[in-house]
Structures are given as structure tokens and as C-alpha cells.
Amino acid sequence: MPGGEARAPWTVPLDLTVLPEPRRLHRDRLRADPRLAGLEVFRQPQAANPSYLTRAQFTALADHLPEAADVVSGATSAPVTW
């Protein structure tokens, strides 16, 4: 009995950080990068999760991501290690 009682719902804690709107990557920017032209989310936008990236696509996507300190505090520091 995951919830401690019979028929209790299962729960999973989730700590999800979403960038503020002005810091999010916009689709047009990613579509403009030829290295990302084959992204599954562009080819099949209605496909189910999870969506997959090749290593090359992941590297290209990381080039567009903000730096770690920039995400947290707005400062510029070392790049995020993925």
C-alpha cells in the first residue's frame, strides 16, 4: 500500500525548476539551428513523452541553454555540466 492505506493514491515528490518566461528557449531559436532540424519534437509534435535526442542534438541544445549561475541568480559563471 504505497500511500499507507488501501486505495490511497501513489505520490512521487518532484522538485521541478522552470526558467522564468524571459529566460526560456523559444522554438524559433531552436528551429533556426540546423543541428536541431531533426529533433523528434519538431518532426512529431504530437508524439508521446519521452522525446529522445541524439548525442549530437543534445550537445547542440546545450549550446542554447543558459549557464548554471545565470539560471539561479541571473549572474554569469561556469557553464552547466550536462
N, C-alpha and C positions, 0 to 999 in steps of 0.2 A: 504494500500500500504506500505509494510514493508520497502522498500528502498526509499520511498519518491516519487517515480514516478511509473506510471503504467508500469508493466512488469520489474521493477527493481529487481535484484536478492536479495534474503534474505541473510543476513550475520549474523554471530554469532562470537563475539570476543572469542579468545581461547588463553590462556596462558598455554602452554604445556612445561614441563621440561623433557628432555630426558637425562638420565645419559650418560656421555662420554663413549665411547666404552670399555675402560679398566675396568669400574665400573659396567657394565651391567651384569645381571644374565644370564648365559648360560644354555641352555636347558639340557645339560648333567648333570649339577649340580642338577637341579630340578628333573630330571628323576631318579637320584640316591637316592632321598629321598623317602622312601616307603610311607610316609604320603601323598605324592603328586601323587602317581601312578594312581589314578582315576581322575585326572584333565581332564575336558572336552576338553581342548585344546590338550591334548595328545591322548584322545580317538577319537576325531572328529576334526582333524586339519583343515579341510575344512569347518567347520560349520560357520554360520554367527555370527557376533557380536550382542549383547554382549555375552561373555562367563561367566559362573557362577562358583562360588566357594562355597563350604560348609563353615561353620564357622571353622571347624577343618582344612580344606585346607587353608583357609585364615590365620589362626594362624601359620600353618607350613610355608607358603610362607613368612610371615612377619619375621620368623626366619632367612631367607636368605637375607632380604633386608638390605641395608646399613643404618647406623644411620643418622638422620636428618642433623647434622652438617657435617658429612662426605660427604653427597651428595652435599651440598652447598660449603663447603670450603676445604674439604679434611681433616679436623680435626675430632677427635673423641669426642663425647659428649653424651648427653642423647639420648636414642632410639626414633625413630619416633613413634608417637601415631597414630594408625590407627583406 
